[in-house]
Amino acid sequence: MEGSTLRARRPDRSHDDPAVRLNYDQEHDLPPPVYTAERNTLPAALEAEQYEQEYGTDKRNVNKDVHKQPTHLQFFGGMKCMVLCQLSDSLLIAVWMTKNTEQIRDDAELKAKTIVREGLVYILFVIVISVLVFSMASTSMFYFTKVIGDLFLTTAPTDQKKFYEIQTTDEIWEYMQNQFLNALYWDEKITKTNYSDRSMIFFENRLLGYPRIRMLRVSNKSCEVVHGFRREVLECFSSYDEPKEERRNESSTNRTAFSYRPDSDLQSEWVWGQVSSYGGGGYVQELSINNKNESAQLIADLRQNRWLARGTRAIIVDFSMYNANMNLFCVVQLIFEMPATGGVFTMSSVNTLRLIRYVNFGDYVVLAFEAVFCAYVLYYIIEKFIEIIRMKLSFFTDFWNLLDLIVIGLAITYIILSIRRTLMIREKVGKLLTGPYQYENLQSIVYAENRCTEMLAILVYFAYLKIFKYVSFNKTMTQLSATLSRASKDIGGFGIMFGIIFFAYVQFGYLAFGCQIAEYSTLYNACFTLLRTILGDFDFSGLSRANRVLGPTFFLTYIFLVFFVLLNMFLAIINDAYSEVKSEFKSKGSEFEVQDYVAQRFYKFLRFFRRDRPVDAQKIPDYDTYKNEMIRKGFSNEEIDEHYLRHGMEEGAPTDQIMYPAEKKKAAPSVNDELMQQFLVLNRRVNGLEQTVANVSERLDLAASSFEKDIAKVTQTGDDNNKNSIQAAIGAQHERSMGAKSNEKED
């Protein structure tokens, strides 16, 4: 210790010699001087030589007034830094304390408290996400989508085909000239309201911009004819591919529809159809926004000039509308695909969106929840950053930590997509408001909205999945999670076996029935068809019609191997793992669980309100009332007095002296239920053992009595001396047996 240089500050003996001071301390049994951190940091307490060595100046040549100023600044600066560090550490502990940031393995109660706190904070986060999910969709959006879809897709006169029934190009023209125009333009004479224009669908939904028809085709010579058929087949139009797309302008009376326009000019997105994916360019014809006759004339001119030729591969119709009553946008896209094989495949897309989001009070409440969501994401980013610093690489070995990183990553992605969507909406809707009579492609907003919604859906799935982290601390949930963990290796091996057999049947079905059955036309469709077969949704008649031998054989062998063998094997794996886990949990003793901590806090909460509640003295029965009630029930005075004496209740005292301890015992939490059950089992065993001993004792008494009778008969013929000795022996034996009985009763 630095006893040679440091001196304890004692005002009454500061001038004494060090040796004298040491002797004085020893004589009076004083402890050695204690030097605090503050005094050790003061340079004024150092000797001149040491101060010169450490600070490079001579203490004796320094002015005392000048020397004291930096000393106190250093002292208070160090204290300020130390206080700030302590405050920062306490803030981190209070705000971001988790099971991973603190060493709480040995403290069961602190561990339970931390888990409960984590769980409550996370439940609030899940509630915020749920509010965002419910604000993204509504029942009104479904009804809007259904009404518009039925109008353009399923409504048709009896002599005309519906949208999904179209199979030829002539039927496409018939649909465009009849059902499509009738659904797009409404006559104002049907209603009494006098509209200024006729671009109102169902008299409630206003068209936004011009409806647009876009056609894509491939060029001739985009494929090669087989050498043997080149004389007979002079033209060849391949399937759609962007490099093979026709970009040549044709001379016609309508220059706009026969002039190719690139995707940069049209600002169109790629379209994913059933047969192929189509680019954003093509030949475009815009219809009138409020004149049905003008639009009908444009479509008739396109048909007359053979706008749909052999190389046409797709016709895409785009238009959008706005419903002011519900503040909803509806973006519609109708697709007619004409593959190289001939024929027509139809496909539609009706998307209802809420693009103008913040209008009323409820919308601003959702905005507040979105801000809270962003704050939560920032909170969890800091929390995981602290955990990674403290746990280092061991952080990535825990499944729940990896799930946390997935949730945070999805949340950040959702925030970025939401910002991008908002910027796109402002740009597109702003153009529509400034120029309502021009076409504005909203498909890009549809794609952005769908990606944002899909990301939120995935996020809410993983967020709800993480709830098992806090529920699994319950004994029952721990058994379930331990069962899955125990069976994970076996399930992995089973998954490999199942995958081999399953994909073997997928390829079998695709090759054998893909040309005849739509459910097996692609590998994707074949996979889901076989998965539906496991659930009982299958078409056996279609397999039988496709191949009378392979169809039934394929179906029966698949059902036998997958349904009867593999699925039962999977259930057996889960069952065995659960049995092992359950037996292990039975052998373990009961531990302090989170539910015990919550129960204790809940009972304390109830007792707090019970303690502060005023007691109505009139409702508490007195001694006489309680005694009269017991007499009415058939108790005698002696039994009543014995009852009061047992509970220490005096005459005239209120009966809550008896009822309160009983209620307290009844309301106390039972933490050691398992120990109590073991005690009851042992008590029953001891009672059974006592009963057995009593039965043995009775049998010994009977044997002794019979033995006495036999001895009495013998002694009747003997002399008196033998008789007296035998009786003395019997008496001694009887005394010993009575003593043994009394000992048993005492035990």
QUIGICOR-V751597 format. One record per run of one state. SS is the DSSP state (H for helix, E for strand, C for the rest). FROM is the first residue (numbers start at 1). LEN is the number of residues. Records with the same first field share a line. If there is no record, write none. Layout:
SS=FROM-LEN / FROM-LEN
//
This chain:
C=1-10 / 14-4 / 28-9 / 41-2 / 46-2 / 56-3 / 62-2 / 97-11 / 137-2 / 155-8 / 166-3 / 185-3 / 191-9 / 202-3 / 208-4 / 219-8 / 230-12 / 246-14 / 262-1 / 267-4 / 273-4 / 279-3 / 287-5 / 305-7 / 324-4 / 338-7 / 354-7 / 398-1 / 435-8 / 466-2 / 472-3 / 487-1 / 514-4 / 521-2 / 535-5 / 547-3 / 588-6 / 613-4 / 620-3 / 633-4 / 648-8 / 668-5 / 716-4 / 747-1
H=11-3 / 18-10 / 37-4 / 43-3 / 48-8 / 59-3 / 64-33 / 108-29 / 139-16 / 163-3 / 169-16 / 188-3 / 227-3 / 242-3 / 263-4 / 292-13 / 361-37 / 399-36 / 443-23 / 468-4 / 475-12 / 488-26 / 518-3 / 523-12 / 540-7 / 550-38 / 594-19 / 617-3 / 623-10 / 637-11 / 656-12 / 673-43 / 720-27
E=200-2 / 205-3 / 212-7 / 245-1 / 260-2 / 271-2 / 277-2 / 282-5 / 312-12 / 328-10 / 345-9
//
